[in-house]
């Protein structure tokens, strides 16, 4: 009977290992995750750890430790690479303190998340809890500050952050709705006021135009009336000069007609009654 060959078991270190992307915002946390994976796979040698970390670095991060990659240390390669990466990529103490004191805001995070971030920025520096408490409370919404004001000095800071979380969970939706409603009402009132002003201006302009039109129409009528009057007077004068029947010099009935009275023997017309011929005949007889 043939003996069964012994089963070959591959070491855990030979199993493919993929490290998470390097996290420059907190390299200490990143190395904590990496060390955990090395431990679960029983990877203990400095050279192997060094190789895994180097292969997972982004180009801009690798540039920060270029000297160590070009000329690796002869001993403790991994430990020295780890120390330099944390040192060279971490935020400076001055920058972290500036962010803690001035620029760190709540944003869309929970108050408890903000507190943890503030402690992270504080790092190994010591700060009185009273000051840290005040910095934390100043980052919270005003309505939350008012609620916590009575208990902020007696409750532990961690517990205070948890209470602030619960307050925001309850108070945020109504606050948002109320703010939106107030803004909408304010905008509506402003729009109504503007419309009223425009309507008043349009009314004033309409009245002004109407007054101007009425003045122009009245003046036109007076000018037209005076023009017609002058025209009638002019026409009457012309007619009086042209028409003998309307002349003031028309002779009385029984006398000479206007033509004979005006032109005598040179008259080419005669209008009855006219005694010119009879008068002339009598004059001729008397001469004979």
ChimeraX commands (.cxc) that place a marker at each C-alpha (Angstrom):
marker #1 position 0.00,0.00,0.00 radius 0.5
marker #1 position 1.45,3.34,-1.15 radius 0.5
marker #1 position 2.00,6.04,1.46 radius 0.5
marker #1 position 0.05,9.31,1.05 radius 0.5
marker #1 position 2.39,12.27,0.42 radius 0.5
marker #1 position 2.29,14.92,3.15 radius 0.5
marker #1 position 0.02,17.91,2.45 radius 0.5
marker #1 position 1.92,21.09,1.71 radius 0.5
marker #1 position 0.42,24.09,3.54 radius 0.5
marker #1 position 1.36,27.51,2.18 radius 0.5
marker #1 position 2.35,30.01,4.84 radius 0.5
marker #1 position -0.15,32.75,5.54 radius 0.5
marker #1 position 2.44,35.34,4.50 radius 0.5
marker #1 position 2.28,33.99,0.95 radius 0.5
marker #1 position -1.42,34.88,0.64 radius 0.5
marker #1 position -1.99,38.00,-1.50 radius 0.5
marker #1 position -2.19,41.12,0.65 radius 0.5
marker #1 position -3.63,44.42,-0.54 radius 0.5
marker #1 position -3.11,47.36,1.75 radius 0.5
marker #1 position -5.63,50.26,1.86 radius 0.5
marker #1 position -4.65,53.52,0.12 radius 0.5
marker #1 position -2.33,55.67,2.20 radius 0.5
marker #1 position -4.25,58.27,4.16 radius 0.5
marker #1 position -2.17,61.47,4.50 radius 0.5
marker #1 position -4.82,63.13,6.70 radius 0.5
marker #1 position -4.06,60.66,9.48 radius 0.5
marker #1 position -1.04,58.44,8.70 radius 0.5
marker #1 position -0.98,57.08,12.25 radius 0.5
marker #1 position -4.40,55.47,11.75 radius 0.5
marker #1 position -3.32,54.11,8.38 radius 0.5
marker #1 position -0.28,52.35,9.87 radius 0.5
marker #1 position -2.47,50.95,12.65 radius 0.5
marker #1 position -4.60,49.25,9.96 radius 0.5
marker #1 position -1.51,48.04,8.11 radius 0.5
marker #1 position 0.05,46.55,11.24 radius 0.5
marker #1 position -3.23,44.72,11.94 radius 0.5
marker #1 position -3.12,43.09,8.48 radius 0.5
marker #1 position 0.55,42.14,8.93 radius 0.5
marker #1 position -0.34,40.51,12.23 radius 0.5
marker #1 position -3.28,38.48,10.85 radius 0.5
marker #1 position -1.05,37.15,8.06 radius 0.5
marker #1 position 1.92,36.58,10.37 radius 0.5
marker #1 position 4.17,38.89,8.38 radius 0.5
marker #1 position 6.96,39.81,10.73 radius 0.5
marker #1 position 10.10,40.55,8.71 radius 0.5
marker #1 position 11.12,44.18,8.28 radius 0.5
marker #1 position 12.01,43.77,4.60 radius 0.5
marker #1 position 8.60,42.25,3.70 radius 0.5
marker #1 position 6.67,44.95,5.55 radius 0.5
marker #1 position 8.83,47.61,3.89 radius 0.5
marker #1 position 8.10,46.20,0.43 radius 0.5
marker #1 position 4.33,46.04,1.02 radius 0.5
marker #1 position 4.15,49.65,2.24 radius 0.5
marker #1 position 6.30,51.00,-0.61 radius 0.5
marker #1 position 4.13,49.25,-3.21 radius 0.5
marker #1 position 0.97,50.86,-1.80 radius 0.5
marker #1 position 2.13,54.49,-1.71 radius 0.5
marker #1 position 0.66,57.04,-4.12 radius 0.5
marker #1 position 3.28,58.84,-6.26 radius 0.5
marker #1 position 2.94,62.15,-4.40 radius 0.5
marker #1 position 3.39,60.35,-1.06 radius 0.5
marker #1 position 6.35,58.31,-2.31 radius 0.5
marker #1 position 8.01,61.60,-3.29 radius 0.5
marker #1 position 7.97,62.61,0.39 radius 0.5
marker #1 position 10.23,59.65,1.34 radius 0.5
marker #1 position 12.21,59.45,-1.91 radius 0.5
marker #1 position 15.54,59.22,-0.09 radius 0.5
marker #1 position 14.45,56.12,1.85 radius 0.5
marker #1 position 13.12,54.44,-1.29 radius 0.5
marker #1 position 16.28,55.09,-3.32 radius 0.5
marker #1 position 18.61,54.05,-0.49 radius 0.5
marker #1 position 16.68,51.82,1.94 radius 0.5
marker #1 position 18.07,51.51,5.46 radius 0.5
marker #1 position 20.09,48.37,6.07 radius 0.5
marker #1 position 18.29,47.60,9.33 radius 0.5
marker #1 position 14.77,48.25,10.59 radius 0.5
marker #1 position 13.64,49.35,7.12 radius 0.5
marker #1 position 9.93,49.20,7.93 radius 0.5
marker #1 position 10.14,50.94,11.30 radius 0.5
marker #1 position 12.21,53.82,9.86 radius 0.5
marker #1 position 9.90,54.19,6.83 radius 0.5
marker #1 position 6.86,54.24,9.12 radius 0.5
marker #1 position 8.38,56.89,11.39 radius 0.5
marker #1 position 9.38,59.17,8.49 radius 0.5
marker #1 position 6.04,58.86,6.70 radius 0.5
marker #1 position 4.14,59.86,9.84 radius 0.5
marker #1 position 6.56,62.71,10.48 radius 0.5
marker #1 position 6.66,64.12,6.94 radius 0.5
marker #1 position 2.99,63.81,5.96 radius 0.5
marker #1 position 1.26,64.71,9.22 radius 0.5
marker #1 position -0.07,68.22,9.68 radius 0.5
marker #1 position 2.29,70.45,11.60 radius 0.5
marker #1 position 1.49,71.16,15.22 radius 0.5
marker #1 position 1.02,74.85,14.44 radius 0.5
marker #1 position -1.44,74.09,11.64 radius 0.5
marker #1 position -3.42,71.66,13.80 radius 0.5
marker #1 position -3.69,74.13,16.67 radius 0.5
marker #1 position -4.74,76.91,14.30 radius 0.5
marker #1 position -7.47,74.69,12.88 radius 0.5
marker #1 position -8.57,73.69,16.39 radius 0.5
marker #1 position -8.80,77.26,17.64 radius 0.5
marker #1 position -10.15,79.04,14.56 radius 0.5
marker #1 position -11.20,77.14,11.45 radius 0.5
marker #1 position -12.66,73.83,12.61 radius 0.5
marker #1 position -16.47,73.94,12.25 radius 0.5
marker #1 position -19.35,71.53,12.86 radius 0.5
marker #1 position -20.45,71.33,9.22 radius 0.5
marker #1 position -22.69,68.34,8.55 radius 0.5
marker #1 position -21.14,66.23,11.31 radius 0.5
marker #1 position -22.57,65.27,14.65 radius 0.5
marker #1 position -21.32,67.19,17.70 radius 0.5
marker #1 position -19.69,64.01,19.02 radius 0.5
marker #1 position -17.76,63.66,15.74 radius 0.5
marker #1 position -16.65,67.27,16.02 radius 0.5
marker #1 position -15.37,66.68,19.55 radius 0.5
marker #1 position -13.32,63.67,18.46 radius 0.5
marker #1 position -11.82,65.69,15.60 radius 0.5
marker #1 position -10.92,68.51,17.98 radius 0.5
marker #1 position -9.15,66.08,20.30 radius 0.5
marker #1 position -7.30,64.65,17.31 radius 0.5
marker #1 position -6.12,68.14,16.32 radius 0.5
marker #1 position -5.02,68.71,19.89 radius 0.5
marker #1 position -2.76,65.68,19.62 radius 0.5
marker #1 position -0.26,65.32,22.43 radius 0.5
marker #1 position -0.69,68.92,23.49 radius 0.5
marker #1 position -2.39,69.53,26.79 radius 0.5
marker #1 position -5.32,71.91,27.08 radius 0.5
marker #1 position -7.54,72.55,30.04 radius 0.5
marker #1 position -10.88,70.80,29.63 radius 0.5
marker #1 position -12.62,74.05,30.50 radius 0.5
marker #1 position -11.08,75.74,27.44 radius 0.5
marker #1 position -11.75,72.75,25.18 radius 0.5
marker #1 position -15.35,72.70,26.42 radius 0.5
marker #1 position -15.80,76.37,25.49 radius 0.5
marker #1 position -14.25,75.84,22.05 radius 0.5
marker #1 position -16.57,72.90,21.47 radius 0.5
marker #1 position -19.72,74.75,22.58 radius 0.5
marker #1 position -18.89,77.74,20.38 radius 0.5
marker #1 position -19.01,75.47,17.31 radius 0.5
marker #1 position -22.58,74.32,18.06 radius 0.5
marker #1 position -25.75,76.01,16.75 radius 0.5
marker #1 position -27.07,78.79,18.98 radius 0.5
marker #1 position -30.26,76.96,19.95 radius 0.5
marker #1 position -28.20,73.97,21.13 radius 0.5
marker #1 position -25.91,76.26,23.13 radius 0.5
marker #1 position -28.91,77.75,24.93 radius 0.5
marker #1 position -30.22,74.31,25.90 radius 0.5
marker #1 position -26.83,73.11,27.14 radius 0.5
marker #1 position -26.00,76.32,29.01 radius 0.5
marker #1 position -27.47,75.15,32.32 radius 0.5
marker #1 position -25.67,71.79,32.38 radius 0.5
marker #1 position -22.46,72.43,30.45 radius 0.5
marker #1 position -20.36,72.83,33.62 radius 0.5
marker #1 position -21.64,69.75,35.45 radius 0.5
marker #1 position -21.79,67.13,32.68 radius 0.5
marker #1 position -18.76,65.32,31.29 radius 0.5
marker #1 position -17.61,66.68,27.90 radius 0.5
marker #1 position -18.12,63.35,26.13 radius 0.5
marker #1 position -21.63,63.05,27.58 radius 0.5
marker #1 position -22.32,66.67,26.65 radius 0.5
marker #1 position -21.49,65.88,23.01 radius 0.5
marker #1 position -23.92,62.93,23.03 radius 0.5
marker #1 position -26.69,65.15,24.45 radius 0.5
marker #1 position -25.95,67.70,21.70 radius 0.5
marker #1 position -26.34,64.91,19.10 radius 0.5
marker #1 position -29.83,64.12,20.40 radius 0.5
marker #1 position -30.84,67.80,20.52 radius 0.5
marker #1 position -29.83,68.30,16.89 radius 0.5
marker #1 position -31.71,65.17,15.82 radius 0.5
marker #1 position -34.91,66.61,17.27 radius 0.5
marker #1 position -34.41,70.33,16.66 radius 0.5
marker #1 position -32.83,70.46,13.20 radius 0.5
marker #1 position -35.86,69.61,10.99 radius 0.5
marker #1 position -38.21,72.18,12.61 radius 0.5
marker #1 position -35.41,74.75,12.57 radius 0.5
marker #1 position -34.84,74.21,8.87 radius 0.5
marker #1 position -38.56,74.36,8.09 radius 0.5
marker #1 position -39.05,77.48,10.20 radius 0.5
marker #1 position -36.09,79.18,8.58 radius 0.5
marker #1 position -37.37,78.31,5.13 radius 0.5
marker #1 position -40.87,79.53,6.00 radius 0.5
marker #1 position -39.60,82.82,7.42 radius 0.5
marker #1 position -37.48,83.42,4.34 radius 0.5
marker #1 position -40.43,82.62,2.07 radius 0.5
marker #1 position -42.77,84.97,3.97 radius 0.5
marker #1 position -40.16,87.72,3.96 radius 0.5
marker #1 position -39.62,87.34,0.22 radius 0.5
marker #1 position -43.38,87.34,-0.40 radius 0.5
marker #1 position -43.90,90.55,1.60 radius 0.5
marker #1 position -41.03,92.23,-0.20 radius 0.5
marker #1 position -42.50,91.25,-3.56 radius 0.5
marker #1 position -45.97,92.53,-2.60 radius 0.5
marker #1 position -44.50,95.86,-1.50 radius 0.5
marker #1 position -42.64,96.21,-4.78 radius 0.5
marker #1 position -45.79,95.43,-6.78 radius 0.5
marker #1 position -47.74,98.09,-4.82 radius 0.5
marker #1 position -45.04,100.66,-5.56 radius 0.5
marker #1 position -45.10,99.84,-9.28 radius 0.5
marker #1 position -48.90,100.04,-9.39 radius 0.5
marker #1 position -48.78,103.47,-7.71 radius 0.5
marker #1 position -46.23,104.70,-10.23 radius 0.5
marker #1 position -48.32,103.42,-13.15 radius 0.5
marker #1 position -51.41,105.17,-11.73 radius 0.5
marker #1 position -49.52,108.47,-11.39 radius 0.5
marker #1 position -48.21,108.21,-14.95 radius 0.5
marker #1 position -51.70,107.42,-16.28 radius 0.5
marker #1 position -53.13,110.52,-14.56 radius 0.5
marker #1 position -50.33,112.71,-15.93 radius 0.5
marker #1 position -50.81,111.46,-19.49 radius 0.5
marker #1 position -54.58,112.02,-19.24 radius 0.5
marker #1 position -54.06,115.62,-18.07 radius 0.5
marker #1 position -51.62,116.32,-20.92 radius 0.5
marker #1 position -54.03,114.87,-23.48 radius 0.5
marker #1 position -56.92,116.96,-22.14 radius 0.5
marker #1 position -54.85,120.15,-22.25 radius 0.5
marker #1 position -53.77,119.41,-25.82 radius 0.5
marker #1 position -57.35,118.71,-26.93 radius 0.5
marker #1 position -58.72,121.91,-25.35 radius 0.5
marker #1 position -56.01,124.03,-26.96 radius 0.5
marker #1 position -56.65,122.40,-30.34 radius 0.5
marker #1 position -60.37,123.15,-30.13 radius 0.5
marker #1 position -59.73,126.82,-29.30 radius 0.5
marker #1 position -57.24,127.17,-32.14 radius 0.5
marker #1 position -59.62,125.43,-34.52 radius 0.5
marker #1 position -62.52,127.69,-33.46 radius 0.5
marker #1 position -60.46,130.85,-33.92 radius 0.5
marker #1 position -59.29,129.61,-37.32 radius 0.5
marker #1 position -62.84,128.93,-38.48 radius 0.5
marker #1 position -63.96,132.36,-37.27 radius 0.5
marker #1 position -61.17,134.11,-39.15 radius 0.5
marker #1 position -61.92,132.05,-42.24 radius 0.5
marker #1 position -65.62,132.98,-42.14 radius 0.5
marker #1 position -64.79,136.68,-41.76 radius 0.5
marker #1 position -62.33,136.51,-44.65 radius 0.5
marker #1 position -64.77,134.69,-46.93 radius 0.5
marker #1 position -67.56,137.15,-46.08 radius 0.5
marker #1 position -65.31,140.07,-46.98 radius 0.5
marker #1 position -64.44,138.50,-50.33 radius 0.5
marker #1 position -68.09,137.77,-51.08 radius 0.5
marker #1 position -69.05,141.32,-50.22 radius 0.5
marker #1 position -66.51,142.66,-52.65 radius 0.5
marker #1 position -67.45,140.25,-55.40 radius 0.5
marker #1 position -71.27,140.21,-55.17 radius 0.5
marker #1 position -73.08,143.39,-56.11 radius 0.5
marker #1 position -76.28,142.16,-54.51 radius 0.5
marker #1 position -74.54,142.17,-51.08 radius 0.5
marker #1 position -72.77,145.47,-51.46 radius 0.5
marker #1 position -73.67,148.30,-49.17 radius 0.5
marker #1 position -73.69,150.60,-52.22 radius 0.5
marker #1 position -76.57,148.90,-53.99 radius 0.5
marker #1 position -78.99,151.70,-55.10 radius 0.5
marker #1 position -82.56,151.88,-53.93 radius 0.5
marker #1 position -85.44,150.47,-55.99 radius 0.5
marker #1 position -86.52,152.80,-58.89 radius 0.5
marker #1 position -83.02,154.20,-59.45 radius 0.5
marker #1 position -80.15,153.06,-61.64 radius 0.5
marker #1 position -78.91,149.50,-61.25 radius 0.5
marker #1 position -75.58,148.91,-59.66 radius 0.5
marker #1 position -73.80,148.42,-62.99 radius 0.5
marker #1 position -75.04,151.67,-64.51 radius 0.5
marker #1 position -74.60,153.48,-61.22 radius 0.5
marker #1 position -71.01,152.23,-61.02 radius 0.5
marker #1 position -69.90,152.30,-64.68 radius 0.5
marker #1 position -72.40,154.52,-66.44 radius 0.5
marker #1 position -72.28,154.25,-70.23 radius 0.5
marker #1 position -69.48,151.74,-69.96 radius 0.5
marker #1 position -71.65,149.21,-68.13 radius 0.5
marker #1 position -71.96,145.96,-70.02 radius 0.5
marker #1 position -74.76,144.60,-67.85 radius 0.5
marker #1 position -78.03,145.87,-66.50 radius 0.5
marker #1 position -80.17,144.55,-63.71 radius 0.5
marker #1 position -83.86,145.42,-63.51 radius 0.5
marker #1 position -85.32,147.58,-62.20 radius 0.5
marker #1 position -83.06,150.20,-63.69 radius 0.5
marker #1 position -84.06,153.75,-64.70 radius 0.5
marker #1 position -80.73,154.56,-66.35 radius 0.5
marker #1 position -82.11,154.32,-69.89 radius 0.5
marker #1 position -85.14,156.51,-69.08 radius 0.5
marker #1 position -83.00,159.10,-67.36 radius 0.5
marker #1 position -80.58,159.23,-70.28 radius 0.5
marker #1 position -83.45,159.50,-72.80 radius 0.5
marker #1 position -84.97,162.47,-70.95 radius 0.5
marker #1 position -81.61,164.16,-70.84 radius 0.5
marker #1 position -81.18,163.78,-74.59 radius 0.5
marker #1 position -84.63,165.23,-75.35 radius 0.5
marker #1 position -83.91,168.22,-73.18 radius 0.5
marker #1 position -80.68,168.88,-75.07 radius 0.5
marker #1 position -82.56,168.84,-78.41 radius 0.5
marker link #1:1,2 radius 0.2
marker link #1:2,3 radius 0.2
marker link #1:3,4 radius 0.2
marker link #1:4,5 radius 0.2
marker link #1:5,6 radius 0.2
marker link #1:6,7 radius 0.2
marker link #1:7,8 radius 0.2
marker link #1:8,9 radius 0.2
marker link #1:9,10 radius 0.2
marker link #1:10,11 radius 0.2
marker link #1:11,12 radius 0.2
marker link #1:12,13 radius 0.2
marker link #1:13,14 radius 0.2
marker link #1:14,15 radius 0.2
marker link #1:15,16 radius 0.2
marker link #1:16,17 radius 0.2
marker link #1:17,18 radius 0.2
marker link #1:18,19 radius 0.2
marker link #1:19,20 radius 0.2
marker link #1:20,21 radius 0.2
marker link #1:21,22 radius 0.2
marker link #1:22,23 radius 0.2
marker link #1:23,24 radius 0.2
marker link #1:24,25 radius 0.2
marker link #1:25,26 radius 0.2
marker link #1:26,27 radius 0.2
marker link #1:27,28 radius 0.2
marker link #1:28,29 radius 0.2
marker link #1:29,30 radius 0.2
marker link #1:30,31 radius 0.2
marker link #1:31,32 radius 0.2
marker link #1:32,33 radius 0.2
marker link #1:33,34 radius 0.2
marker link #1:34,35 radius 0.2
marker link #1:35,36 radius 0.2
marker link #1:36,37 radius 0.2
marker link #1:37,38 radius 0.2
marker link #1:38,39 radius 0.2
marker link #1:39,40 radius 0.2
marker link #1:40,41 radius 0.2
marker link #1:41,42 radius 0.2
marker link #1:42,43 radius 0.2
marker link #1:43,44 radius 0.2
marker link #1:44,45 radius 0.2
marker link #1:45,46 radius 0.2
marker link #1:46,47 radius 0.2
marker link #1:47,48 radius 0.2
marker link #1:48,49 radius 0.2
marker link #1:49,50 radius 0.2
marker link #1:50,51 radius 0.2
marker link #1:51,52 radius 0.2
marker link #1:52,53 radius 0.2
marker link #1:53,54 radius 0.2
marker link #1:54,55 radius 0.2
marker link #1:55,56 radius 0.2
marker link #1:56,57 radius 0.2
marker link #1:57,58 radius 0.2
marker link #1:58,59 radius 0.2
marker link #1:59,60 radius 0.2
marker link #1:60,61 radius 0.2
marker link #1:61,62 radius 0.2
marker link #1:62,63 radius 0.2
marker link #1:63,64 radius 0.2
marker link #1:64,65 radius 0.2
marker link #1:65,66 radius 0.2
marker link #1:66,67 radius 0.2
marker link #1:67,68 radius 0.2
marker link #1:68,69 radius 0.2
marker link #1:69,70 radius 0.2
marker link #1:70,71 radius 0.2
marker link #1:71,72 radius 0.2
marker link #1:72,73 radius 0.2
marker link #1:73,74 radius 0.2
marker link #1:74,75 radius 0.2
marker link #1:75,76 radius 0.2
marker link #1:76,77 radius 0.2
marker link #1:77,78 radius 0.2
marker link #1:78,79 radius 0.2
marker link #1:79,80 radius 0.2
marker link #1:80,81 radius 0.2
marker link #1:81,82 radius 0.2
marker link #1:82,83 radius 0.2
marker link #1:83,84 radius 0.2
marker link #1:84,85 radius 0.2
marker link #1:85,86 radius 0.2
marker link #1:86,87 radius 0.2
marker link #1:87,88 radius 0.2
marker link #1:88,89 radius 0.2
marker link #1:89,90 radius 0.2
marker link #1:90,91 radius 0.2
marker link #1:91,92 radius 0.2
marker link #1:92,93 radius 0.2
marker link #1:93,94 radius 0.2
marker link #1:94,95 radius 0.2
marker link #1:95,96 radius 0.2
marker link #1:96,97 radius 0.2
marker link #1:97,98 radius 0.2
marker link #1:98,99 radius 0.2
marker link #1:99,100 radius 0.2
marker link #1:100,101 radius 0.2
marker link #1:101,102 radius 0.2
marker link #1:102,103 radius 0.2
marker link #1:103,104 radius 0.2
marker link #1:104,105 radius 0.2
marker link #1:105,106 radius 0.2
marker link #1:106,107 radius 0.2
marker link #1:107,108 radius 0.2
marker link #1:108,109 radius 0.2
marker link #1:109,110 radius 0.2
marker link #1:110,111 radius 0.2
marker link #1:111,112 radius 0.2
marker link #1:112,113 radius 0.2
marker link #1:113,114 radius 0.2
marker link #1:114,115 radius 0.2
marker link #1:115,116 radius 0.2
marker link #1:116,117 radius 0.2
marker link #1:117,118 radius 0.2
marker link #1:118,119 radius 0.2
marker link #1:119,120 radius 0.2
marker link #1:120,121 radius 0.2
marker link #1:121,122 radius 0.2
marker link #1:122,123 radius 0.2
marker link #1:123,124 radius 0.2
marker link #1:124,125 radius 0.2
marker link #1:125,126 radius 0.2
marker link #1:126,127 radius 0.2
marker link #1:127,128 radius 0.2
marker link #1:128,129 radius 0.2
marker link #1:129,130 radius 0.2
marker link #1:130,131 radius 0.2
marker link #1:131,132 radius 0.2
marker link #1:132,133 radius 0.2
marker link #1:133,134 radius 0.2
marker link #1:134,135 radius 0.2
marker link #1:135,136 radius 0.2
marker link #1:136,137 radius 0.2
marker link #1:137,138 radius 0.2
marker link #1:138,139 radius 0.2
marker link #1:139,140 radius 0.2
marker link #1:140,141 radius 0.2
marker link #1:141,142 radius 0.2
marker link #1:142,143 radius 0.2
marker link #1:143,144 radius 0.2
marker link #1:144,145 radius 0.2
marker link #1:145,146 radius 0.2
marker link #1:146,147 radius 0.2
marker link #1:147,148 radius 0.2
marker link #1:148,149 radius 0.2
marker link #1:149,150 radius 0.2
marker link #1:150,151 radius 0.2
marker link #1:151,152 radius 0.2
marker link #1:152,153 radius 0.2
marker link #1:153,154 radius 0.2
marker link #1:154,155 radius 0.2
marker link #1:155,156 radius 0.2
marker link #1:156,157 radius 0.2
marker link #1:157,158 radius 0.2
marker link #1:158,159 radius 0.2
marker link #1:159,160 radius 0.2
marker link #1:160,161 radius 0.2
marker link #1:161,162 radius 0.2
marker link #1:162,163 radius 0.2
marker link #1:163,164 radius 0.2
marker link #1:164,165 radius 0.2
marker link #1:165,166 radius 0.2
marker link #1:166,167 radius 0.2
marker link #1:167,168 radius 0.2
marker link #1:168,169 radius 0.2
marker link #1:169,170 radius 0.2
marker link #1:170,171 radius 0.2
marker link #1:171,172 radius 0.2
marker link #1:172,173 radius 0.2
marker link #1:173,174 radius 0.2
marker link #1:174,175 radius 0.2
marker link #1:175,176 radius 0.2
marker link #1:176,177 radius 0.2
marker link #1:177,178 radius 0.2
marker link #1:178,179 radius 0.2
marker link #1:179,180 radius 0.2
marker link #1:180,181 radius 0.2
marker link #1:181,182 radius 0.2
marker link #1:182,183 radius 0.2
marker link #1:183,184 radius 0.2
marker link #1:184,185 radius 0.2
marker link #1:185,186 radius 0.2
marker link #1:186,187 radius 0.2
marker link #1:187,188 radius 0.2
marker link #1:188,189 radius 0.2
marker link #1:189,190 radius 0.2
marker link #1:190,191 radius 0.2
marker link #1:191,192 radius 0.2
marker link #1:192,193 radius 0.2
marker link #1:193,194 radius 0.2
marker link #1:194,195 radius 0.2
marker link #1:195,196 radius 0.2
marker link #1:196,197 radius 0.2
marker link #1:197,198 radius 0.2
marker link #1:198,199 radius 0.2
marker link #1:199,200 radius 0.2
marker link #1:200,201 radius 0.2
marker link #1:201,202 radius 0.2
marker link #1:202,203 radius 0.2
marker link #1:203,204 radius 0.2
marker link #1:204,205 radius 0.2
marker link #1:205,206 radius 0.2
marker link #1:206,207 radius 0.2
marker link #1:207,208 radius 0.2
marker link #1:208,209 radius 0.2
marker link #1:209,210 radius 0.2
marker link #1:210,211 radius 0.2
marker link #1:211,212 radius 0.2
marker link #1:212,213 radius 0.2
marker link #1:213,214 radius 0.2
marker link #1:214,215 radius 0.2
marker link #1:215,216 radius 0.2
marker link #1:216,217 radius 0.2
marker link #1:217,218 radius 0.2
marker link #1:218,219 radius 0.2
marker link #1:219,220 radius 0.2
marker link #1:220,221 radius 0.2
marker link #1:221,222 radius 0.2
marker link #1:222,223 radius 0.2
marker link #1:223,224 radius 0.2
marker link #1:224,225 radius 0.2
marker link #1:225,226 radius 0.2
marker link #1:226,227 radius 0.2
marker link #1:227,228 radius 0.2
marker link #1:228,229 radius 0.2
marker link #1:229,230 radius 0.2
marker link #1:230,231 radius 0.2
marker link #1:231,232 radius 0.2
marker link #1:232,233 radius 0.2
marker link #1:233,234 radius 0.2
marker link #1:234,235 radius 0.2
marker link #1:235,236 radius 0.2
marker link #1:236,237 radius 0.2
marker link #1:237,238 radius 0.2
marker link #1:238,239 radius 0.2
marker link #1:239,240 radius 0.2
marker link #1:240,241 radius 0.2
marker link #1:241,242 radius 0.2
marker link #1:242,243 radius 0.2
marker link #1:243,244 radius 0.2
marker link #1:244,245 radius 0.2
marker link #1:245,246 radius 0.2
marker link #1:246,247 radius 0.2
marker link #1:247,248 radius 0.2
marker link #1:248,249 radius 0.2
marker link #1:249,250 radius 0.2
marker link #1:250,251 radius 0.2
marker link #1:251,252 radius 0.2
marker link #1:252,253 radius 0.2
marker link #1:253,254 radius 0.2
marker link #1:254,255 radius 0.2
marker link #1:255,256 radius 0.2
marker link #1:256,257 radius 0.2
marker link #1:257,258 radius 0.2
marker link #1:258,259 radius 0.2
marker link #1:259,260 radius 0.2
marker link #1:260,261 radius 0.2
marker link #1:261,262 radius 0.2
marker link #1:262,263 radius 0.2
marker link #1:263,264 radius 0.2
marker link #1:264,265 radius 0.2
marker link #1:265,266 radius 0.2
marker link #1:266,267 radius 0.2
marker link #1:267,268 radius 0.2
marker link #1:268,269 radius 0.2
marker link #1:269,270 radius 0.2
marker link #1:270,271 radius 0.2
marker link #1:271,272 radius 0.2
marker link #1:272,273 radius 0.2
marker link #1:273,274 radius 0.2
marker link #1:274,275 radius 0.2
marker link #1:275,276 radius 0.2
marker link #1:276,277 radius 0.2
marker link #1:277,278 radius 0.2
marker link #1:278,279 radius 0.2
marker link #1:279,280 radius 0.2
marker link #1:280,281 radius 0.2
marker link #1:281,282 radius 0.2
marker link #1:282,283 radius 0.2
marker link #1:283,284 radius 0.2
marker link #1:284,285 radius 0.2
marker link #1:285,286 radius 0.2
marker link #1:286,287 radius 0.2
marker link #1:287,288 radius 0.2
view
